[in-house]
Amino acid sequence: MTRGLGWVALAAVAVLLLAISIATQVHLGAYGAELGYDEASHYASGLMIHDYLLNGLGGSPVRFLTNWHSHYPLVGIGHWGPVYYAVEAVWMLLAGTTRAAALALSAVIAALTGTIICAVAVRQAGRVVGILAGVAFVISPIVQEGSSAVMLDLPIALLCLGAALAYAAWLRAAWWGWALAFALLAVAALLVKGNGACLALLPPFVVLIGWRWDLLRRWTFWLPVPVVGVLAGPWYAMTYGQVEAGFRYSWGWTYVHTALVENSAILLSGIGPALLGAGAIGFVAACARQRRPGNDIICMAALLAAVCVFQTVVPAAIQDRYLAPALPPLLILVAWVVARLLRSPPWRTAVMAALVVALLPNAIAMAPKSRFGMLEAAAQVWANRPPANPAVLVASDGAAEGAAVAALAERDPARPSLFAVRGSRLLGGGGYNRADYQPRFASPQDVMAAIDDYAIPLVILRTLEGGDEWAHVDQVAQAARLFPDRWELLWHDSEPGYMVQLFRIKDNATRSGELARLQALSAPQHLAGQ
């Protein structure tokens, strides 16, 4: 084991990795794109807590959440835990509430995780190898995708890495404080997102991989169980039904086989075959009974196994970002096995550099972040909003619908003061992820009547070239054609694949808003934002 980096050198590495993370964000066009899919909800949830801290303290947080969600129906607290949103809210108090500020937090988390990887790897393999391990993390396609979005997977990766290192410290010192630290980090991970539960597998894998059966006789080995049960158990008892509703698959061997194949392919493209192969060799070497590795390496192997087994068994979904927590232990194992096989520092550096260079083609080939055309649409809504009737209907496919609501909330100078009505709520229905989507109305005339019933004065309509959108979106487009005297086109924009239009409904624009009914329409369902 070699000496670690000093604080000045470690700070310099952190700055380097942050610069690389921001550069990858710029390269992918993150700062000019909307927040789509789940990230719109993650942004809105942090924004809501920020607004509560500024304007709602002393009042009921549930009442504040209900009112805020009724205006911007994206709050995800309940389906996801509140911890990251609280961190995001505090960050917004310091850095502002813009998308750019939220993305900057993602870059900081990626750089911080890479810096910790570097610090651990330096102790195992030397400075240059350790720095290269940190660089490999932030340029990995999986991490680039995560740092260019407002998502929860990189925070989970950071918390899992911290928890594994706390466990390694407990193995060294046998002090109950480190066991408690592991438990509290596990609680934080669970209260960010459900896949933090992979940490429940880490202690058993430490026992198996390290052949540490003696640990079972220590009371501190069992300390995390009641701590996690008391602090995180009630939350999951209340919200598990909402979390399970988001599972894309069913429990069973069919899912295990599918996940094993697809997650292997994700790691192959996300970290490259060279680094993945070296990491696999490192994992096997860490599991060998002879010449036992240090506690850090045992815990890294245990964390890698815990993440991979959890993502192979729990049928939430199969997506690249879900494997982000596997990358830190894998890269540390790579650095360790390179140092174990190559005693000469120049050779270590050359081999590690070659492994990272082999990742570059996949890292450079990342596609730009998707755009939906909703940023300018949101600006146009605020320029044309009737003060007495502050409402807009968003008729679009799912990702762009959430992107529009988030963009409208970002621009609100007196949040929450605008009702952003989701077309999937007023005009459609279905379960989580709209897997059971059905249009609510049979004809465009019925859709027009529903818009009039709520006196909605503005409509954002986003249509796709292929027409592959929710049925109510086409019904809204048909209503605009059927009633041209009432639908006034205020603005439009077209890009390859889609068109976005903003309409004013003439009669409704002069009516007083149905504010109480709009609030009831978009009230939170189980406080989960869906």
QUIMO-V587080 format. One record per backbone hydrogen bond with DSSP energy under -1.0 kcal/mol. CO is the residue of the C=O (numbers start at 1). NH is the residue of the N-H. Records with the same first field share a line. If there is no record, write none. Layout:
CO->NH + NH
This chain:
6->10
7->11
8->12
9->13
10->14
11->15
12->16
13->17
14->18
15->19
16->20
17->21
18->22
19->23
20->24
21->25
22->26
23->27
24->28
25->30
26->29
28->369
30->33
36->39
38->42
39->43
40->44
41->45
42->46
43->47
44->48
45->49
46->50
47->51
48->52
49->53
50->54
51->55
52->56 + 57
56->59
60->64
61->65
62->66
63->67
64->68
65->69
66->70
67->71
68->72
71->420
72->74
76->80
80->78
82->86
83->87
84->88
85->89
86->90
87->91
88->92
89->93
90->94
91->95
92->96
98->102
99->103
100->104
101->105
102->106
103->107
104->108
105->109
106->110
107->111
108->112
109->113
110->114
111->115
112->116
113->117
114->118
115->119
116->120
117->121
118->122
119->123
121->125
122->126
123->2
126->130
127->131
128->132
129->133
130->134
131->135
132->136
133->137
134->138
135->139
140->144
141->145
142->146
143->147
144->148
146->149
152->156
153->157
154->158
155->159
156->160
157->161
158->162
159->163
160->164
161->165
162->166
163->167
164->168
165->169
166->170
167->171
168->172
169->173
170->174
175->178 + 179
176->180
177->181
178->182
179->183
180->184
181->185
182->186
183->187
184->188
185->189
186->190
187->191
189->192 + 193
191->83
193->196
194->197
195->198
196->199
197->200
198->201
201->205
202->206
203->207
204->208
205->209
206->210
207->212
212->215
213->216
214->217
215->218
222->225
223->227
224->228
225->229
226->230
227->231
228->232 + 233
232->236
233->237
234->238
235->239
236->240
239->243
240->244
241->245
243->246
244->247
252->256
253->257
254->258
255->259
256->260
257->261
258->262
259->263
260->264
261->265
262->266
263->267
264->268
265->269
266->270
267->271
272->276
273->277
274->278
275->279
276->280
277->281
278->282
279->283
280->284
281->285
282->286
283->287
294->298
295->299
296->300
297->301
298->302
299->303
300->304
301->305
302->306
303->307
304->308
305->309
306->310
307->311
308->312
309->313
310->314
314->316
315->249
316->248
320->323
321->324
323->326
324->327
326->330
327->331
328->332
329->333
330->334
331->335
332->336
333->337
334->338
335->339
336->340
337->341
338->342
344->348
345->349
346->350
347->351
348->352
349->353
350->354
351->355
352->356
353->357
354->358
356->359
357->360
359->363
360->364
361->365
374->378
375->379
376->380
377->381
378->382
379->383
380->384
386->389
388->513
389->391
390->419
392->421
393->460
394->423
395->462
397->401
398->402
399->403
400->404
401->405
402->406
403->407
404->408
405->409
406->410
407->411
419->392
421->394
422->425 + 426
423->427
427->440
429->438
431->434
432->435
434->437
438->429
443->447
444->448
445->449
446->450
447->451
448->452
449->453
450->454
451->456
452->455
457->505
458->393
459->503
460->395
461->501
463->499
467->469
470->473 + 474
471->475
472->476
473->477
474->478
475->479
476->480
477->481
478->482
479->483
483->486 + 487
486->506
488->504
491->502
493->500
495->498
497->465
498->495
499->463
500->493
501->461
502->490 + 491
503->459
504->488
505->509
507->510
508->511
513->515
514->518
515->519
516->520
517->521
518->522
525->528
